[in-house]
Amino acid sequence: METTNNVNGRSGGSCGCEKDHHGKKKHTHVHELVGSVRIDGNCCDCENHNHRFTTVTGEAEYKPGVHGHVHKVKFSTDTYDGHYHEFCGYTEGSTDVGCGRHVHLIKDETERSDRHDHCFIAATLIEDPINEEK
């Protein structure tokens, strides 16, 4: 099931690789992303629960009207009581954290599974954290 990212309103159903005009993969940078969805117990037969996720974003993409750049994000959560959730969408634009480094915020919701979905808010980790050339 597709989700729609609240940042740019684009459907998150296509999370493929970006390629340059020669068909080669572009390589800019990626970020690690680790998080947990909000607790949900609003479905009829389920207990209050949450799920965790971890992933690596796609390469940087530049979009009109977005500060800096965004990254595609795709993940599946861990399983709880026989179900899990998926997400495919985009981060918000980059946020400077000093010393030439940045992070990205992502606020959205997972796809529905077992008659419910989950909202989540997470921030990426800093890209290339030990490189001193920044």
C-alpha positions as CSV (number, residue, x, y, z in Angstrom):
1,M,0.0,0.0,0.0
2,E,1.3,3.5,-0.8
3,T,1.7,6.2,1.7
4,T,1.8,9.9,1.0
5,N,4.5,12.0,2.5
6,N,3.2,15.1,4.3
7,V,6.2,17.2,3.3
8,N,5.8,17.2,-0.5
9,G,2.5,15.5,-1.0
10,R,4.1,12.9,-3.4
11,S,3.1,9.3,-3.2
12,G,5.8,7.2,-1.7
13,G,5.1,4.2,-3.8
14,S,8.2,4.5,-6.0
15,C,11.5,4.3,-4.1
16,G,13.8,3.4,-7.0
17,C,17.4,4.4,-7.6
18,E,18.2,7.8,-9.1
19,K,20.4,7.7,-12.1
20,D,22.4,10.3,-14.0
21,H,21.8,11.0,-17.7
22,H,24.2,8.2,-18.6
23,G,22.1,5.6,-16.7
24,K,24.8,5.3,-13.9
25,K,23.8,5.5,-10.2
26,K,24.5,8.9,-8.7
27,H,26.3,8.9,-5.3
28,T,25.9,11.9,-3.1
29,H,25.4,10.8,0.5
30,V,22.9,8.8,2.6
31,H,21.9,8.8,6.3
32,E,21.1,6.1,8.8
33,L,17.6,6.3,10.3
34,V,16.5,4.5,13.5
35,G,13.1,5.0,15.1
36,S,10.0,3.8,16.8
37,V,6.4,4.4,15.8
38,R,3.9,5.9,18.2
39,I,2.0,3.5,20.4
40,D,-1.3,2.5,19.0
41,G,-4.2,0.5,20.5
42,N,-7.1,2.0,18.6
43,C,-8.0,-1.1,16.6
44,C,-10.8,-3.3,17.8
45,D,-8.8,-6.4,18.8
46,C,-5.2,-5.2,19.3
47,E,-3.3,-4.3,22.4
48,N,-1.4,-1.0,22.8
49,H,1.9,-1.6,21.0
50,N,4.5,0.0,18.9
51,H,7.1,-1.1,16.3
52,R,10.8,-0.2,15.7
53,F,12.5,0.4,12.4
54,T,16.0,1.0,11.1
55,T,17.1,1.8,7.5
56,V,19.5,3.8,5.4
57,T,18.0,6.6,3.3
58,G,18.4,6.9,-0.5
59,E,20.8,9.4,-2.0
60,A,20.2,13.1,-1.8
61,E,17.6,14.5,-4.1
62,Y,17.1,18.2,-4.9
63,K,13.5,19.4,-5.2
64,P,12.1,22.8,-6.0
65,G,10.9,24.7,-2.9
66,V,12.7,22.5,-0.4
67,H,15.5,23.8,1.8
68,G,18.7,21.9,0.8
69,H,17.7,18.4,-0.3
70,V,15.5,15.4,0.7
71,H,16.1,11.7,0.9
72,K,13.8,8.8,0.0
73,V,13.0,6.5,2.9
74,K,11.7,2.9,2.8
75,F,11.4,0.5,5.7
76,S,9.5,-2.3,7.3
77,T,9.0,-2.3,11.0
78,D,9.7,-5.2,13.3
79,T,6.8,-7.6,13.9
80,Y,4.3,-7.4,16.8
81,D,1.6,-10.0,17.3
82,G,2.0,-11.3,13.8
83,H,1.9,-8.1,11.8
84,Y,4.3,-5.3,10.7
85,H,4.0,-2.0,8.8
86,E,5.8,-0.6,5.8
87,F,6.6,2.9,4.8
88,C,8.0,4.6,1.6
89,G,8.2,8.4,1.4
90,Y,10.6,11.3,1.8
91,T,12.4,13.2,4.5
92,E,12.0,17.0,5.0
93,G,14.8,19.3,3.8
94,S,18.2,19.4,5.5
95,T,18.7,21.1,8.9
96,D,22.2,22.4,9.6
97,V,23.6,21.1,12.9
98,G,27.0,23.0,12.6
99,C,30.5,22.1,11.4
100,G,29.2,21.5,7.9
101,R,26.9,18.7,9.0
102,H,23.1,18.3,8.7
103,V,20.2,16.0,9.6
104,H,16.7,15.5,8.2
105,L,13.4,15.2,10.0
106,I,10.6,12.9,8.9
107,K,7.0,13.0,10.1
108,D,4.5,10.7,8.6
109,E,2.5,7.5,9.1
110,T,3.0,3.8,8.1
111,E,0.7,1.9,5.8
112,R,-2.2,0.1,7.4
113,S,-1.8,-3.4,8.5
114,D,-4.0,-5.4,10.9
115,R,-6.6,-2.7,10.6
116,H,-4.4,0.2,11.9
117,D,-1.4,2.4,11.1
118,H,1.1,4.3,13.2
119,C,2.4,7.9,13.2
120,F,6.1,8.4,13.6
121,I,8.6,11.3,14.0
122,A,12.3,10.6,13.5
123,A,15.5,12.4,12.6
124,T,18.3,11.0,10.5
125,L,21.7,10.5,12.0
126,I,24.5,12.9,10.8
127,E,26.0,11.7,7.5
128,D,29.6,10.6,7.5
129,P,30.0,11.5,11.2
130,I,33.8,10.9,11.6
131,N,35.0,12.5,8.4
132,E,37.1,15.5,9.5
133,E,37.2,17.1,6.1
134,K,33.8,18.9,6.5
